[in-house]
Structures are given as structure tokens and as C-alpha cells.
Amino acid sequence: MSEAMFAIDLARCTGCLTCVVACNDRAMALAGPETTGPPKWLVVETRETGAYPRPELVFYVTHCFHCEHPACAEVCPVEAISREDGVVALDDVACIGCGVCIDACPFGAITQRPTGTATKCDGCADEVAQGREPTCVRACPMRALAYGETATPPVHRVMDDGFDDHDLGPRVVYWRRPSGIDPNPS
């Protein structure tokens, strides 16, 4: 059986940022009261696609994709990053704050705390272990985010071929509406 993956339906995401707020709330709760602000584990990037008369905004949700071959783990000099049970975990205590993992991640998924140490999405491993979906997935009002088996695409969707996985095996798939499908048929 394959590992669970994040699936992002680009045709459903409206860029409302509810996933960002939910993730920030979780990150702040885990970080404790001494933290000065959310560590930005999840970001929504806006891209313009299409052309007149059908321009379109597409919102790409990005966070740690818990890669099969994480570049961040390969470069960490103190082995503070490891991949276990499908999750790329960061050991806060072992991290020395050198920043090489931040530079190594092509998805921009690792950020730096005010203390200098690295921080990233933890995949909501504790919640998933309890049979719940990750926080961002549960928060999405449009149900544009999913977590689990992603072999079957949503109705009228194809895999987004514009996503560069950098040969790292990120555990994510982006679904998009195929060209020629009118989102608002008459």
C-alpha cells in the first residue's frame, strides 16, 4: 500500500486562506507563548493563468510535502531531519539553526524561528495517528484539500503537469481542470 498523500484541487481552491489561518493556529499552539508570530508552515501562492477573455487566478497551496527523498534531510549536518512513517520530521532540540535545510528545500517549506532554528509543517502526525485529517484539510471550506489515497482524480480533473517535483518524490498531487472544460457551462 502506498503512503498517504496531500491532494490539492486547484479548480476548487478560492484562495480564502482558511487553511493558512488554521495551520498558523496549530503552529502557534505547538510553539508556545514565547513565539512572536506564526512560523508560516503553509503558504498560498497566487498565479495568473489563461489570457483574455478567460484570465484565471490559480491558488497553489504549499507546505512540506514530506518527500520520499527529502533534500533537507540529506544536507542537515546534525541529522535533525529524518523521514519516518511517511513524515519528514524536524527535531527542534537537535537543530542548530545553520539554515542549510532552508536553502535545500526547493518548495520553500522550511522557515526560521526568531531563535534561529528551523521549523516546518509536521504533517499533523499526531492528529493523523488518531484517525483525523490534517488541520489544513479539515479547515478548507471548499474541500480543495485532501489527504489519503489520491489514485482517483476528482471529477473532470487531470494531474497538473506544471508542478516540478525536483525528483524528490513529494507526497502531493495537484489536480486541475483540463483545458477545454468550461467551468461555467450554460
C-alpha positions as CSV (number, residue, x, y, z in Angstrom):
1,M,0.0,0.0,0.0
2,S,1.3,3.4,-0.9
3,E,1.8,6.2,1.7
4,A,-0.9,8.8,2.1
5,M,-0.5,12.0,0.0
6,F,-1.8,15.5,0.1
7,A,-4.1,16.4,-2.9
8,I,-4.9,19.9,-3.9
9,D,-7.7,20.6,-6.3
10,L,-6.7,23.8,-8.0
11,A,-10.1,24.2,-9.6
12,R,-11.8,24.3,-6.1
13,C,-9.3,26.5,-4.2
14,T,-10.6,30.1,-4.0
15,G,-7.6,31.4,-2.1
16,C,-9.6,32.2,1.0
17,L,-6.6,31.4,3.3
18,T,-8.6,29.4,5.8
19,C,-6.0,26.7,5.6
20,V,-3.3,29.2,6.4
21,V,-5.2,30.5,9.5
22,A,-5.9,27.0,10.8
23,C,-2.3,25.9,10.2
24,N,-0.9,29.1,11.9
25,D,-3.2,28.5,14.9
26,R,-1.9,24.9,15.2
27,A,1.7,26.0,14.8
28,M,1.4,28.8,17.4
29,A,-0.3,26.4,19.9
30,L,2.6,23.9,19.5
31,A,5.3,26.6,19.6
32,G,4.2,28.1,22.9
33,P,3.6,31.6,24.2
34,E,7.2,32.9,23.7
35,T,6.7,32.8,20.0
36,T,6.4,36.2,18.4
37,G,4.4,35.1,15.3
38,P,3.3,32.1,13.3
39,P,6.1,30.2,11.6
40,K,4.3,30.1,8.2
41,W,4.2,26.3,7.7
42,L,1.7,26.7,4.9
43,V,1.6,29.3,2.2
44,V,-0.9,30.0,-0.6
45,E,0.8,31.3,-3.8
46,T,-1.3,33.1,-6.4
47,R,-0.6,32.6,-10.0
48,E,-2.2,34.2,-13.1
49,T,-3.0,31.8,-15.9
50,G,-5.0,32.0,-19.1
51,A,-5.5,35.0,-21.3
52,Y,-8.2,37.4,-22.2
53,P,-11.1,36.8,-22.5
54,R,-10.6,34.0,-19.9
55,P,-7.9,35.0,-17.4
56,E,-7.8,33.0,-14.3
57,L,-6.2,33.1,-10.8
58,V,-4.9,29.8,-9.5
59,F,-4.0,29.3,-5.9
60,Y,-1.2,26.8,-5.1
61,V,-1.2,25.6,-1.5
62,T,2.3,24.7,-0.5
63,H,3.8,23.3,2.7
64,C,6.2,20.5,3.5
65,F,5.2,17.7,1.1
66,H,7.1,15.0,3.2
67,C,9.2,13.9,0.2
68,E,10.4,10.4,-0.2
69,H,13.9,11.7,-0.8
70,P,14.0,14.9,1.3
71,A,16.8,17.3,0.2
72,C,16.6,18.9,3.6
73,A,17.4,15.7,5.5
74,E,20.4,15.0,3.2
75,V,22.1,18.3,4.0
76,C,21.4,18.6,7.7
77,P,24.8,18.3,9.4
78,V,23.4,17.2,12.7
79,E,20.7,14.8,11.4
80,A,17.9,16.9,12.9
81,I,15.6,16.0,10.0
82,S,14.5,12.4,9.3
83,R,11.8,10.6,7.4
84,E,9.8,8.1,9.4
85,D,6.4,6.6,8.7
86,G,5.9,8.9,5.7
87,V,6.6,12.1,7.6
88,V,9.6,14.3,7.3
89,A,10.2,15.2,11.0
90,L,12.4,18.0,12.4
91,D,13.9,17.6,15.8
92,D,13.7,21.0,17.4
93,V,16.2,20.1,20.1
94,A,18.8,18.8,17.7
95,C,18.5,21.7,15.2
96,I,21.5,24.1,15.4
97,G,20.0,26.8,13.2
98,C,22.6,26.6,10.4
99,G,19.9,27.2,7.7
100,V,21.2,24.7,5.1
101,C,17.9,22.9,5.2
102,I,16.1,26.1,4.3
103,D,18.3,26.6,1.3
104,A,18.0,22.9,0.2
105,C,14.2,22.8,0.1
106,P,13.0,23.7,-3.4
107,F,9.5,24.2,-2.1
108,G,10.3,26.9,0.4
109,A,8.7,24.7,3.1
110,I,11.2,25.4,5.9
111,T,11.3,28.7,7.7
112,Q,13.4,30.1,10.5
113,R,12.2,30.9,14.0
114,P,13.2,34.1,15.7
115,T,15.6,31.9,17.8
116,G,17.3,30.9,14.5
117,T,16.3,27.3,14.5
118,A,14.3,25.8,11.6
119,T,10.6,25.0,11.7
120,K,8.3,23.3,9.2
121,C,5.0,21.5,8.7
122,D,4.8,18.4,10.9
123,G,2.1,16.8,8.7
124,C,-0.2,16.9,11.7
125,A,1.3,13.4,12.5
126,D,-0.3,13.4,16.0
127,E,-3.8,14.1,14.5
128,V,-3.3,11.6,11.6
129,A,-2.3,8.9,14.1
130,Q,-5.7,9.5,15.9
131,G,-7.5,8.9,12.6
132,R,-8.1,12.6,11.8
133,E,-7.2,14.5,8.7
134,P,-4.5,17.2,8.9
135,T,-5.7,20.6,10.2
136,C,-5.5,22.4,6.8
137,V,-7.6,19.7,5.2
138,R,-10.3,19.9,7.9
139,A,-10.4,23.7,7.7
140,C,-10.8,24.0,3.9
141,P,-14.4,25.2,3.3
142,M,-14.2,24.4,-0.4
143,R,-12.9,20.9,0.2
144,A,-10.0,21.7,-2.2
145,L,-7.5,19.9,0.1
146,A,-7.5,16.2,0.7
147,Y,-5.2,13.7,2.4
148,G,-5.1,10.0,1.8
149,E,-5.1,7.8,-1.3
150,T,-5.1,10.0,-4.5
151,A,-5.2,7.5,-7.3
152,T,-8.7,8.6,-8.5
153,P,-8.8,12.2,-9.6
154,P,-11.8,14.4,-8.7
155,V,-14.5,14.6,-11.4
156,H,-13.3,16.5,-14.5
157,R,-9.7,16.9,-13.3
158,V,-6.3,15.9,-14.5
159,M,-2.9,16.0,-12.8
160,D,-1.2,19.4,-13.1
161,D,1.8,18.9,-15.3
162,G,3.3,22.2,-14.4
163,F,4.4,21.1,-10.9
164,D,8.2,20.5,-10.7
165,D,8.8,17.8,-8.1
166,H,12.6,18.2,-8.4
167,D,12.9,14.4,-8.4
168,L,12.4,14.3,-4.6
169,G,9.1,12.4,-4.5
170,P,7.0,14.9,-2.8
171,R,3.8,13.3,-1.3
172,V,1.5,15.7,-3.1
173,V,-0.6,15.8,-6.2
174,Y,-2.2,18.9,-7.8
175,W,-5.4,18.4,-9.7
176,R,-6.5,20.9,-12.3
177,R,-9.4,21.3,-14.7
178,P,-8.4,20.1,-18.2
179,S,-8.2,22.7,-20.9
180,G,-11.4,22.8,-22.9
181,I,-13.7,22.2,-19.9
182,D,-15.9,25.2,-19.3
183,P,-16.1,25.8,-15.5
184,N,-19.4,27.6,-16.0
185,P,-21.4,25.6,-18.7
186,S,-24.6,27.3,-19.8
